[in-house]
């Protein structure tokens, strides 16, 4: 799993969001960023997690946080996910897994007795200066906002 820890410089990235816009870590300089990685758009756990963050978006904004979701889904799938639930934040379509691998969240997983490679649900809280302030490895999808704030 990820080798990144609080105090490390967050890996820079540029990737397309659900609308095809380039989004870079540098776009968030001077703001705090909640960068959350999730396995697959529109699946039950990922939907609960993304909705929990969305429902508390104003609270994050009031504390100076922006939110950015990342998975290996296509732009179209990310766009459908965002539209269906009206998320107020962008979703990166990291199909080539460049951002996912830079943050070290791709690796072996087990589900119902079978092993496969996939995205480990992980959240990075990045400070205004681009330094990682927190890494949440055991994400509780229904309580994710309280884990962060």
N, CA, C and O of each residue as an XYZ file, in Angstrom:
596
protein
N       0.830     -1.209      0.000
C       0.000      0.000      0.000
C       0.856      1.246      0.000
O       2.082      1.170     -0.077
N       0.202      2.403      0.088
C       0.908      3.675     -0.040
C       2.047      3.804      0.961
O       1.937      3.403      2.119
N       3.122      4.365      0.486
C       4.277      4.653      1.344
C       4.215      6.099      1.833
O       5.010      6.511      2.678
N       3.260      6.865      1.294
C       3.148      8.271      1.666
C       2.617      8.401      3.083
O       1.782      7.611      3.526
N       3.117      9.415      3.787
C       2.690      9.629      5.163
C       2.635     11.122      5.454
O       3.170     11.921      4.686
N       1.991     11.512      6.560
C       1.949     12.935      6.914
C       3.366     13.512      6.973
O       4.291     12.900      7.506
N       3.496     14.714      6.405
C       4.798     15.379      6.343
C       5.455     15.249      4.980
O       6.351     16.025      4.649
N       5.016     14.262      4.172
C       5.567     14.088      2.820
C       4.962     15.120      1.873
O       3.842     15.593      2.068
N       5.744     15.456      0.836
C       5.218     16.320     -0.224
C       4.255     15.474     -1.066
O       4.591     14.360     -1.469
N       3.068     16.007     -1.325
C       2.090     15.288     -2.147
C       2.602     15.206     -3.586
O       3.046     16.213     -4.137
N       2.547     14.026     -4.202
C       2.979     13.909     -5.603
C       2.136     14.801     -6.512
O       0.908     14.812     -6.436
N       2.824     15.544     -7.367
C       2.110     16.417     -8.302
C       1.442     15.553     -9.365
O       1.889     14.439     -9.637
N       0.389     16.059     -9.955
C      -0.309     15.323    -11.004
C      -1.090     16.287    -11.873
O      -1.396     17.409    -11.469
N      -1.404     15.832    -13.067
C      -2.375     16.476    -13.950
C      -3.159     15.340    -14.587
O      -2.580     14.408    -15.145
N      -4.488     15.426    -14.500
C      -5.354     14.395    -15.070
C      -6.661     15.046    -15.509
O      -6.971     16.169    -15.113
N      -7.420     14.329    -16.328
C      -8.707     14.839    -16.825
C      -9.816     14.567    -15.807
O      -9.869     13.503    -15.189
N     -10.695     15.550    -15.650
C     -11.865     15.320    -14.811
C     -12.997     14.783    -15.671
O     -12.807     14.482    -16.850
N     -14.180     14.665    -15.070
C     -15.330     14.063    -15.770
C     -15.787     14.890    -16.967
O     -16.507     14.381    -17.826
N     -15.381     16.155    -17.038
C     -15.750     17.027    -18.155
C     -14.649     17.126    -19.218
O     -14.833     17.766    -20.253
N     -13.502     16.486    -18.951
C     -12.381     16.572    -19.887
C     -11.432     17.716    -19.599
O     -10.518     17.977    -20.382
N     -11.640     18.411    -18.471
C     -10.744     19.503    -18.075
C      -9.502     18.939    -17.397
O      -9.576     17.950    -16.668
N      -8.348     19.582    -17.646
C      -7.132     19.197    -16.931
C      -7.201     19.740    -15.513
O      -7.488     20.917    -15.297
N      -6.934     18.866    -14.553
C      -6.896     19.266    -13.144
C      -5.528     18.862    -12.619
O      -5.078     17.735    -12.825
N      -4.873     19.796    -11.938
C      -3.541     19.540    -11.377
C      -3.550     19.823     -9.889
O      -4.362     20.604     -9.393
N      -2.640     19.180     -9.191
C      -2.503     19.457     -7.764
C      -2.201     20.947     -7.561
O      -2.683     21.556     -6.605
N      -1.409     21.524     -8.457
C      -1.031     22.932     -8.321
C      -2.233     23.885     -8.389
O      -2.142     25.023     -7.930
N      -3.365     23.424     -8.961
C      -4.587     24.237     -8.997
C      -5.103     24.529     -7.583
O      -5.869     25.470     -7.375
N      -4.677     23.718     -6.624
C      -5.188     23.823     -5.253
C      -4.201     24.493     -4.297
O      -4.428     24.513     -3.087
N      -3.108     25.042     -4.831
C      -2.150     25.763     -3.979
C      -2.883     26.843     -3.188
O      -3.708     27.577     -3.733
N      -2.573     26.927     -1.906
C      -3.207     27.945     -1.071
C      -4.538     27.490     -0.483
O      -5.156     28.223      0.289
N      -4.985     26.283     -0.843
C      -6.216     25.707     -0.285
C      -5.870     24.319      0.255
O      -4.907     23.692     -0.186
N      -6.653     23.859      1.194
C      -6.497     22.481      1.661
C      -7.292     21.592      0.710
O      -8.323     22.001      0.177
N      -6.804     20.378      0.507
C      -7.457     19.475     -0.437
C      -7.690     18.111      0.197
O      -6.786     17.517      0.786
N      -8.928     17.627      0.062
C      -9.267     16.255      0.419
C      -9.232     15.477     -0.894
O     -10.114     15.634     -1.739
N      -8.216     14.642     -1.061
C      -8.039     13.846     -2.274
C      -8.421     12.409     -1.918
O      -7.676     11.701     -1.240
N      -9.617     11.989     -2.399
C     -10.058     10.644     -2.020
C     -10.077      9.719     -3.231
O     -10.581     10.059     -4.302
N      -9.507      8.537     -3.017
C      -9.445      7.495     -4.044
C     -10.491      6.437     -3.716
O     -10.588      5.977     -2.578
N     -11.268      6.060     -4.720
C     -12.313      5.061     -4.509
C     -12.262      4.046     -5.645
O     -11.876      4.376     -6.766
N     -12.658      2.793     -5.343
C     -12.507      1.713     -6.325
C     -13.304      1.865     -7.613
O     -12.749      1.683     -8.697
N     -14.597      2.196     -7.528
C     -15.403      2.208     -8.756
C     -16.647      3.073     -8.597
O     -17.397      2.932     -7.632
N     -16.854      3.968     -9.553
C     -18.013      4.866     -9.555
C     -19.310      4.070     -9.551
O     -19.415      3.017    -10.181
N     -20.290      4.591     -8.833
C     -21.658      4.054     -8.795
C     -21.803      2.699     -8.109
O     -22.847      2.060     -8.232
N     -20.777      2.247     -7.389
C     -20.928      1.033     -6.584
C     -21.408      1.462     -5.195
O     -21.216      2.618     -4.816
N     -22.024      0.564     -4.432
C     -22.629      0.978     -3.165
C     -21.700      1.711     -2.191
O     -22.037      2.801     -1.727
N     -20.547      1.136     -1.877
C     -19.636      1.778     -0.917
C     -19.108      3.111     -1.413
O     -19.013      4.071     -0.647
N     -18.766      3.172     -2.684
C     -18.228      4.405     -3.260
C     -19.293      5.499     -3.301
O     -18.994      6.676     -3.099
N     -20.528      5.104     -3.562
C     -21.632      6.064     -3.581
C     -21.871      6.627     -2.187
O     -22.044      7.836     -2.031
N     -21.882      5.767     -1.173
C     -22.079      6.224      0.208
C     -20.967      7.199      0.598
O     -21.240      8.252      1.175
N     -19.719      6.856      0.284
C     -18.586      7.712      0.628
C     -18.681      9.062     -0.075
O     -18.564     10.108      0.565
N     -18.892      9.041     -1.381
C     -18.947     10.282     -2.162
C     -20.126     11.159     -1.730
O     -20.004     12.383     -1.682
N     -21.260     10.538     -1.416
C     -22.439     11.295     -0.957
C     -22.195     11.895      0.427
O     -22.639     13.008      0.708
N     -21.493     11.162      1.291
C     -21.178     11.690      2.621
C     -20.341     12.962      2.494
O     -20.592     13.942      3.196
N     -19.360     12.952      1.611
C     -18.525     14.143      1.401
C     -19.347     15.267      0.765
O     -19.215     16.432      1.138
N     -20.187     14.906     -0.189
C     -21.029     15.888     -0.875
C     -22.015     16.545      0.094
O     -22.195     17.763      0.076
N     -22.651     15.728      0.940
C     -23.632     16.245      1.904
C     -23.005     17.233      2.881
O     -23.700     18.087      3.432
N     -21.709     17.123      3.097
C     -21.002     17.983      4.050
C     -20.080     18.989      3.364
O     -19.183     19.559      3.983
N     -20.325     19.190      2.071
C     -19.448     20.043      1.252
C     -19.318     21.462      1.827
O     -18.221     22.021      1.861
N     -20.429     22.034      2.274
C     -20.390     23.405      2.826
C     -19.497     23.472      4.058
O     -18.778     24.450      4.260
N     -19.546     22.435      4.875
C     -18.703     22.358      6.073
C     -17.223     22.333      5.663
O     -16.398     23.015      6.272
N     -16.892     21.554      4.642
C     -15.515     21.507      4.141
C     -15.102     22.884      3.616
O     -14.029     23.390      3.946
N     -15.969     23.481      2.795
C     -15.673     24.795      2.222
C     -15.434     25.842      3.297
O     -14.515     26.653      3.188
N     -16.259     25.825      4.332
C     -16.137     26.799      5.419
C     -14.790     26.668      6.128
O     -14.276     27.637      6.688
N     -14.227     25.464      6.099
C     -12.930     25.243      6.749
C     -11.769     25.340      5.752
O     -10.632     25.011      6.090
N     -12.053     25.792      4.525
C     -11.001     26.014      3.538
C     -10.563     24.796      2.759
O      -9.467     24.780      2.199
N     -11.413     23.759      2.711
C     -11.069     22.533      1.987
C     -11.769     22.474      0.635
O     -12.929     22.862      0.497
N     -11.036     21.980     -0.356
C     -11.625     21.566     -1.614
C     -11.629     20.039     -1.589
O     -10.902     19.422     -0.810
N     -12.448     19.442     -2.440
C     -12.549     17.978     -2.500
C     -12.337     17.536     -3.941
O     -12.814     18.179     -4.876
N     -11.618     16.434     -4.109
C     -11.360     15.876     -5.428
C     -11.386     14.355     -5.315
O     -10.639     13.771     -4.530
N     -12.256     13.714     -6.110
C     -12.349     12.255     -6.114
C     -11.578     11.668     -7.284
O     -11.495     12.275     -8.352
N     -11.011     10.473     -7.076
C     -10.222      9.823     -8.128
C     -10.541      8.327     -8.193
O     -10.554      7.639     -7.173
N     -10.797      7.840     -9.402
C     -10.857      6.397     -9.642
C     -10.372      6.153    -11.072
O     -10.101      7.096    -11.815
N     -10.268      4.888    -11.441
C      -9.781      4.538    -12.787
C     -10.918      4.464    -13.797
O     -10.731      3.973    -14.910
N     -12.098      4.950    -13.412
C     -13.248      4.917    -14.317
C     -13.060      5.880    -15.487
O     -12.267      6.819    -15.421
N     -13.804      5.625    -16.554
C     -13.765      6.487    -17.738
C     -14.411      7.839    -17.431
O     -15.157      7.985    -16.462
N     -14.106      8.817    -18.278
C     -14.712     10.146    -18.151
C     -16.229     10.045    -18.148
O     -16.900     10.693    -17.345
N     -16.764      9.234    -19.043
C     -18.219      9.106    -19.157
C     -18.829      8.531    -17.877
O     -19.847      9.022    -17.389
N     -18.191      7.480    -17.338
C     -18.706      6.871    -16.111
C     -18.632      7.862    -14.944
O     -19.552      7.939    -14.129
N     -17.524      8.623    -14.869
C     -17.386      9.638    -13.820
C     -18.445     10.723    -13.993
O     -19.039     11.176    -13.014
N     -18.677     11.133    -15.220
C     -19.672     12.164    -15.508
C     -21.070     11.700    -15.097
O     -21.826     12.461    -14.493
N     -21.411     10.455    -15.423
C     -22.715      9.897    -15.034
C     -22.851      9.834    -13.515
O     -23.905     10.158    -12.967
N     -21.787      9.420    -12.843
C     -21.777      9.317    -11.373
C     -22.000     10.698    -10.752
O     -22.818     10.863     -9.846
N     -21.262     11.676    -11.254
C     -21.376     13.037    -10.717
C     -22.774     13.613    -10.982
O     -23.377     14.220    -10.096
N     -23.279     13.421    -12.190
C     -24.600     13.956    -12.552
C     -25.716     13.310    -11.733
O     -26.621     13.992    -11.253
N     -25.642     12.003    -11.580
C     -26.692     11.274    -10.874
C     -26.848     11.753     -9.433
O     -27.962     11.855     -8.920
N     -25.705     12.049     -8.777
C     -25.746     12.436     -7.363
C     -25.459     13.919     -7.139
O     -25.428     14.388     -6.002
N     -25.250     14.653     -8.233
C     -25.047     16.107     -8.165
C     -23.880     16.499     -7.251
O     -24.010     17.412     -6.435
N     -22.754     15.817     -7.388
C     -21.586     16.129     -6.568
C     -21.067     17.526     -6.909
O     -20.977     17.886     -8.083
N     -20.727     18.313     -5.887
C     -20.250     19.678     -6.127
C     -18.742     19.764     -6.386
O     -18.193     20.861     -6.484
N     -18.080     18.621     -6.495
C     -16.631     18.602     -6.688
C     -16.286     17.733     -7.903
O     -17.073     16.875     -8.303
N     -15.102     17.963     -8.486
C     -14.703     17.181     -9.668
C     -14.303     15.748     -9.325
O     -13.905     15.441     -8.201
N     -14.422     14.882    -10.332
C     -13.992     13.488    -10.235
C     -12.978     13.235    -11.347
O     -13.276     13.450    -12.522
N     -11.791     12.782    -10.981
C     -10.775     12.495    -11.989
C     -11.010     11.123    -12.604
O     -11.282     10.147    -11.905
N     -10.898     11.071    -13.925
C     -10.981      9.820    -14.680
C      -9.545      9.373    -14.957
O      -8.991      9.643    -16.023
N      -8.961      8.692    -13.987
C      -7.543      8.309    -14.048
C      -7.390      6.919    -14.675
O      -6.913      5.975    -14.044
N      -7.815      6.830    -15.944
C      -7.830      5.529    -16.620
C      -6.448      4.911    -16.779
O      -6.322      3.686    -16.764
N      -5.409      5.729    -16.931
C      -4.052      5.177    -17.073
C      -3.400      4.938    -15.704
O      -2.266      4.465    -15.621
N      -4.134      5.273    -14.635
C      -3.715      5.047    -13.246
C      -2.457      5.823    -12.853
O      -1.765      5.425    -11.917
N      -2.151      6.910    -13.540
C      -0.953      7.689    -13.218
C      -1.042      8.297    -11.814
O      -0.083      8.236    -11.045
N      -2.191      8.879    -11.487
C      -2.370      9.498    -10.165
C      -2.481      8.402     -9.104
O      -1.887      8.497     -8.030
N      -3.251      7.363     -9.424
C      -3.454      6.235     -8.501
C      -2.105      5.617     -8.120
O      -1.861      5.329     -6.948
N      -1.237      5.416     -9.106
C       0.068      4.808     -8.833
C       1.007      5.783     -8.136
O       1.803      5.370     -7.293
N       0.930      7.078     -8.475
C       1.775      8.086     -7.819
C       1.498      8.126     -6.315
O       2.401      8.363     -5.513
N       0.238      7.893     -5.946
C      -0.138      7.909     -4.530
C      -0.078      6.522     -3.889
O      -0.351      6.373     -2.698
N       0.276      5.516     -4.675
C       0.502      4.172     -4.148
C      -0.741      3.468     -3.635
O      -0.666      2.701     -2.675
N      -1.899      3.720     -4.269
C      -3.140      3.115     -3.782
C      -3.628      1.959     -4.660
O      -4.744      1.472     -4.479
N      -2.798      1.520     -5.608
C      -3.137      0.379     -6.456
C      -2.387     -0.835     -5.931
O      -1.188     -0.758     -5.666
N      -3.088     -1.956     -5.780
C      -2.389     -3.150     -5.313
C      -3.337     -4.303     -5.086
O      -4.526     -4.212     -5.389
N      -2.804     -5.399     -4.548
C      -3.602     -6.600     -4.349
C      -4.703     -6.391     -3.313
O      -4.495     -5.759     -2.278
N      -5.875     -6.936     -3.618
C      -7.036     -6.864     -2.730
C      -7.680     -8.231     -2.666
O      -7.452     -9.080     -3.528
N      -8.490     -8.438     -1.636
C      -9.266     -9.676     -1.508
C     -10.719     -9.304     -1.354
O     -11.065     -8.388     -0.608
N     -11.573    -10.025     -2.068
C     -13.009     -9.828     -1.937
C     -13.689    -11.160     -2.172
O     -13.499    -11.788     -3.214
N     -14.474    -11.587     -1.211
C     -15.212    -12.849     -1.294
C     -14.298    -14.006     -1.715
O     -14.646    -14.811     -2.579
N     -13.140    -14.066     -1.092
C     -12.233    -15.186     -1.309
C     -11.348    -15.121     -2.534
O     -10.488    -15.980     -2.728
N     -11.552    -14.097     -3.374
C     -10.664    -14.041     -4.542
C      -9.736    -12.832     -4.445
O     -10.090    -11.801     -3.874
N      -8.541    -12.984     -5.018
C      -7.551    -11.909     -5.003
C      -7.478    -11.266     -6.373
O      -7.591    -11.943     -7.395
N      -7.291     -9.972     -6.389
C      -7.164     -9.231     -7.640
C      -6.482     -7.893     -7.322
O      -6.378     -7.512     -6.156
N      -6.024     -7.188     -8.346
C      -5.447     -5.868     -8.152
C      -6.534     -4.821     -8.312
O      -7.393     -4.931     -9.187
N      -6.491     -3.819     -7.472
C      -7.485     -2.764     -7.540
C      -7.077     -1.561     -6.712
O      -5.982     -1.517     -6.150
N      -7.968     -0.587     -6.646
C      -7.719      0.643     -5.897
C      -8.094      0.420     -4.437
O      -9.189     -0.049     -4.125
N      -7.175      0.760     -3.561
C      -7.460      0.719     -2.131
C      -8.103      2.044     -1.749
O      -7.540      3.107     -2.011
N      -9.285      1.985     -1.128
C     -10.010      3.187     -0.713
C      -9.135      3.931      0.306
O      -8.937      3.467      1.429
N      -8.620      5.085     -0.107
C      -7.671      5.849      0.706
C      -7.936      7.331      0.503
O      -8.281      7.759     -0.599
N      -7.775      8.116      1.566
C      -7.949      9.561      1.464
C      -6.705     10.265      1.977
O      -6.151      9.915      3.019
N      -6.281     11.270      1.216
C      -5.151     12.114      1.600
C      -5.661     13.515      1.870
O      -6.381     14.088      1.051
N      -5.290     14.070      3.020
C      -5.606     15.461      3.333
C      -4.310     16.232      3.098
O      -3.299     16.000      3.761
N      -4.365     17.155      2.139
C      -3.168     17.880      1.699
C      -3.306     19.339      2.108
O      -4.335     19.964      1.849
N      -2.279     19.882      2.743
C      -2.297     21.269      3.205
C      -2.097     22.260      2.073
O      -1.797     21.885      0.940
N      -2.270     23.539      2.404
C      -2.154     24.627      1.415
C      -0.801     24.644      0.716
O      -0.676     25.118     -0.413
N       0.202     24.123      1.400
C       1.576     24.138      0.887
C       1.941     22.871      0.120
O       3.096     22.697     -0.267
N       0.966     21.978     -0.105
C       1.237     20.759     -0.862
C       1.825     19.633     -0.032
O       2.296     18.640     -0.588
N       1.807     19.769      1.299
C       2.328     18.739      2.187
C       1.152     17.908      2.716
O       0.114     18.453      3.092
N       1.330     16.595      2.740
C       0.283     15.698      3.240
C       0.149     15.882      4.751
O       1.123     15.762      5.494
N      -1.078     16.175      5.191
C      -1.348     16.360      6.624
C      -1.894     15.089      7.261
O      -1.664     14.837      8.444
N      -2.619     14.283      6.479
C      -3.201     13.064      7.025
C      -3.412     12.059      5.894
O      -3.664     12.438      4.750
N      -3.306     10.784      6.229
C      -3.599      9.696      5.303
C      -4.587      8.772      6.014
O      -4.276      8.213      7.066
N      -5.772      8.616      5.436
C      -6.797      7.760      6.034
C      -6.859      6.472      5.225
O      -7.315      6.456      4.082
N      -6.389      5.389      5.846
C      -6.331      4.089      5.171
C      -7.584      3.259      5.430
O      -8.000      2.477      4.576
N      -8.179      3.426      6.594
C      -9.390      2.666      6.941
C     -10.592      3.609      6.860
O     -11.109      4.084      7.871
N     -11.011      3.858      5.637
C     -12.111      4.788      5.393
C     -13.432      4.153      5.818
O     -13.749      3.028      5.432
N     -14.195      4.893      6.619
C     -15.556      4.496      6.983
C     -16.478      5.299      6.080
O     -16.657      6.501      6.274
N     -17.066      4.629      5.089
C     -17.800      5.342      4.036
C     -18.926      6.217      4.574
O     -19.153      7.310      4.056
N     -19.638      5.755      5.610
C     -20.768      6.526      6.138
C     -20.337      7.655      7.072
O     -21.123      8.559      7.354
N     -19.102      7.607      7.551
C     -18.619      8.592      8.534
C     -17.354      9.284      8.053
O     -16.553      9.754      8.861
N     -17.172      9.347      6.743
C     -15.896      9.833      6.228
C     -15.633     11.291      6.570
O     -14.493     11.658      6.857
N     -16.660     12.123      6.546
C     -16.480     13.539      6.885
C     -15.905     13.674      8.294
O     -14.958     14.432      8.503
N     -16.463     12.953      9.255
C     -15.974     13.082     10.628
C     -14.544     12.520     10.761
O     -13.789     12.976     11.619
N     -14.171     11.557      9.942
C     -12.799     11.057      9.960
C     -11.822     12.150      9.516
O     -10.703     12.241     10.022
N     -12.260     12.969      8.573
C     -11.392     14.015      8.005
C     -11.367     15.246      8.900
O     -10.297     15.748      9.243
N     -12.550     15.734      9.280
C     -12.633     16.971     10.052
C     -12.491     16.691     11.545
O     -12.536     17.618     12.354
